Amino acid sequence: MGLPKPEQIGIDACTMARDVQAFDLLVEDMETELGERWGGLNLSDGLAYLASTEAAGLDFVAVAVDRQDEEDIGPVIDVITTAKKQGIKVILVAHDLSPVALHQLLRLGADDFAPYPLPEGALHDAIERLRAKPAITETKPPETKGGGINREGVILPVFGLAGGVGATTFAVNLASELGKLGLKSDLKVCILDLDLQFGAVATYLDLPRREAVFELLSDTNAMDEESFAAAMLSFNDHVDVLTAPADALPLEILGPEDVERILAKASARYDFVIIDMPTTLVHWTETVLQRADVFFAMLEMDMRSAQNTLRFIRLLKSEDLPFEKVRYVLNRGPKFSDIGGKSRVKRLAENLNIDIELKFPDGGKQIMNACDHGLPIADSAPKNPLRKEIAKLTASLFALADVDKSEAKAKG
């Protein structure tokens, strides 16, 4: 099958790849969408064509890449960057690329993305989004979910100072409790799972992990209201959830600027933004800490938690970070019947030179069962002691936010 050449009159788009014929489904879809008004070139010829005046009339180029291109990604990078310099939009069609390579190409400025083999209608949808972008940009700024209202949401990250201390359980149930209270008012709640490798929020809420999350994280610079909303899932109509990606990704796939954009978008749309953090400290942890209203750090009554807490405090002080935002949460604390429990907690706090402001009891097997069944504790074991303590904290946080929102409305 011969490919049309871009030099012919009336070309609206061009497909470029190391071997265009290897992407036969893309060729068929281009013919369906554009008829004879498109051309196909290999990467070297495509680069030369983009640098010519003849390419000025192109609406877009579809750059197709696969794993073989990773061995020499330079020509692909040159095509994308040249197209962007010429003001030509780029659809990236990727087959079996590693997350790192895909992230690199999207960050160069690709306007849209489609996986290969192409799902039915994927190219058509990508073209429609490209055609719609100029009108949206020129007529009005992006609106928030609340009809253009910037909610300036409260950002509440949850960070486990050691693995298995219950940080995700706390984050999920905090979000769920806030969301249920929010049903009675106009307050909206979301939870962001930023543990990109082994995040379990989707598991704890029995939600699917979708490709839209990876697409959003791969190119936050192109994120708009539509793509952000498409990546979110609703849990029982009271909490919106950004799950972790389906596959484990390098934590470095996000930079501080990426996280800043995500938090800005989330806080504009929601009154409460709960963040489940990875236990690893990364270069964007500081970004989250700086944006946080309260940074919950969870620990247990064991040596690993104590040692990690000391390391954490030393890091905050050495980097002159706002350690005053950190609120320490002791999980699985001593039972009420434990006579010496209070004194042990007191000694732990004194030795670490911190205030342990929140002390959660061990919820027992009911907590594990709730997590395994994808249900918040309030739905599976409402009388559980851990649930009661989280509910108390939630009520106080909600009351403060509700008062602030009422005052803001009164001023408005």
C-alpha positions, -999 to 999 in steps of 0.1 A, spaced: 0 0 0 15 33 -11 13 63 12 3 97 0 31 123 -2 28 155 18 38 176 -11 5 171 -28 -20 200 -26 -45 202 2 -26 182 29 -40 188 64 -19 163 83 11 140 81 21 108 98 58 103 106 75 72 119 106 52 115 85 29 93 50 42 88 39 9 72 45 -8 105 15 12 119 -11 -1 95 -40 6 118 -29 42 121 -27 44 83 -62 31 80 -76 55 106 -58 85 89 -75 75 56 -108 72 74 -105 106 90 -88 126 63 -93 107 30 -65 119 7 -57 150 27 -27 135 46 8 123 39 32 97 53 70 101 58 98 85 77 114 105 104 144 119 85 122 130 55 96 142 80 121 164 98 132 180 65 95 186 55 87 203 88 115 227 83 102 238 49 75 264 42 53 237 27 45 224 62 30 257 74 -5 246 64 -5 214 85 -32 211 112 -12 184 130 14 156 127 9 121 141 43 108 153 42 70 157 69 53 179 75 19 193 101 2 216 127 0 188 128 38 187 140 39 223 174 27 212 178 60 192 151 84 204 169 114 190 151 116 156 117 113 173 127 142 196 138 163 167 105 158 148 84 168 178 104 198 188 106 211 152 68 207 148 62 226 180 86 254 169 65 257 136 33 259 156 21 225 144 2 203 168 14 168 176 -4 136 183 19 110 198 10 74 189 30 50 211 33 12 210 50 -6 239 71 23 251 85 24 286 69 49 309 101 69 311 104 73 273 67 81 269 70 107 297 100 123 280 82 126 247 50 140 261 70 166 281 85 179 248 51 193 240 29 166 223 -6 179 224 -24 146 226 -16 109 230 -31 76 217 -19 41 224 -12 16 196 -29 -6 186 -54 22 183 -87 16 202 -118 23 181 -123 60 177 -91 69 195 -76 89 166 -109 106 159 -112 117 195 -76 130 196 -82 150 164 -114 164 178 -97 175 210 -69 192 190 -95 211 169 -114 221 200 -84 234 220 -79 268 202 -116 277 207 -115 269 244 -83 288 250 -94 319 232 -129 323 245 -126 316 282 -102 304 309 -106 269 323 -135 266 347 -135 246 379 -160 219 387 -180 244 408 -189 267 379 -157 287 379 -154 290 417 -118 285 430 -124 266 462 -89 271 476 -91 236 492 -74 225 523 -45 202 514 -39 173 539 -11 149 529 -7 117 549 29 103 551 39 70 566 72 72 585 76 35 580 59 9 559 27 -6 572 19 20 598 -16 25 584 -11 57 564 -33 47 534 -60 34 557 -60 67 575 -60 87 543 -88 67 527 -111 68 557 -104 105 564 -114 113 528 -145 91 531 -157 106 564 -152 141 551 -170 132 519 -200 119 538 -202 151 558 -198 171 526 -230 155 512 -250 177 536 -233 209 522 -215 222 492 -181 210 504 -163 186 480 -136 161 488 -110 142 468 -81 119 475 -49 118 454 -28 86 455 7 98 447 23 66 457 30 59 420 46 25 425 25 6 451 -4 29 459 -34 10 474 -62 36 475 -79 20 445 -77 -14 463 -91 0 495 -120 16 477 -125 -12 451 -119 11 422 -103 3 388 -70 18 377 -74 35 343 -50 46 316 -63 82 319 -43 85 351 -10 76 334 -18 100 306 -25 128 330 7 122 350 28 119 319 21 154 307 8 177 334 17 207 313 -11 198 289 -35 192 318 -68 210 316 -102 207 334 -114 180 310 -83 158 313 -82 162 351 -118 153 355 -114 123 332 -87 109 354 -108 111 385 -132 84 397 -161 89 420 -165 66 451 -202 64 462 -208 99 449 -191 116 479 -153 113 472 -135 118 439 -103 97 436 -71 99 416 -59 64 418 -23 53 414 -14 42 378 -21 6 368 17 -1 365 44 8 389 61 40 377 94 56 386 87 83 413 108 106 392 82 106 365 68 136 384 88 167 391 80 195 415 64 215 388 41 186 379 30 181 415 24 218 418 1 218 388 -18 188 401 -23 204 436 -33 237 421 -59 220 399 -72 198 428 -74 227 454 -93 248 429 -119 221 425 -122 207 460 -126 219 495 -105 191 509 -76 174 491 -63 143 508 -29 130 495 -16 95 501 21 100 499 48 74 491 69 64 521 100 74 501 111 110 503 114 123 468 123 157 453 87 167 452 80 159 488 90 195 496 65 208 471 37 189 489 49 200 523 50 237 513 15 235 499 1 215 528 -22 231 554 -15 201 578 10 173 570 1 142 589 31 119 597 21 85 610 42 62 632 39 33 656 53 23 689 84 6 675 121 13 669 119 16 632 93 44 634 113 62 661 145 61 641 128 72 609 111 100 627 144 113 639 158 112 603 127 129 591 130 157 616 167 162 609 160 165 572 132 191 577 155 212 599 186 209 578 166 220 547 148 248 566 114 232 557 82 241 576 83 213 601 56 232 621 30 219 596 37 183 606 12 167 630 24 133 643 -2 105 644 5 74 666 -13 44 651 -21 12 669 -14 29 703 -17 12 737 -51 0 747 -70 18 775 -64 -13 797 -27 -10 792 -16 6 825 18 17 813 8 27 779 4 64 785 39 66 800 55 48 771 38 72 746 50 101 767 86 88 768 85 83 730 74 118 724 100 132 748 128 112 732 118 124 698 111 159 710 77 160 693 41 163 703 20 133 694 -13 151 690 -34 122 676 -34 87 690 -54 60 672 -62 26 687 -56 -7 669 -88 -14 650 -80 -52 648 -91 -76 621 -120 -54 611 -96 -30 595 -79 -56 574 -113 -70 564 -125 -35 554 -95 -29 533 -97 -64 516 -133 -58 507 -128 -23 494 -149 -5 519 -143 24 543 -145 14 580 -177 34 584 -194 11 559 -181 -22 572 -176 -16 609 -190 18 620 -185 11 657 -149 2 654 -127 23 678 -104 34 650 -133 46 630 -146 66 659 -113 85 664 -110 93 627 -146 105 627 -138 129 656 -109 144 637 -130 146 606 -158 165 624 -134 191 637 -118 196 603 -151 198 586 -165 223 611 -136 247 605 -139 244 567 -177 249 569 -173 281 589 -147 294 565 -169 287 536 -199 304 552 -179 335 560 -166 336 524 -202 334 511 -213 362 535 -185 384 523 -194 376 487 
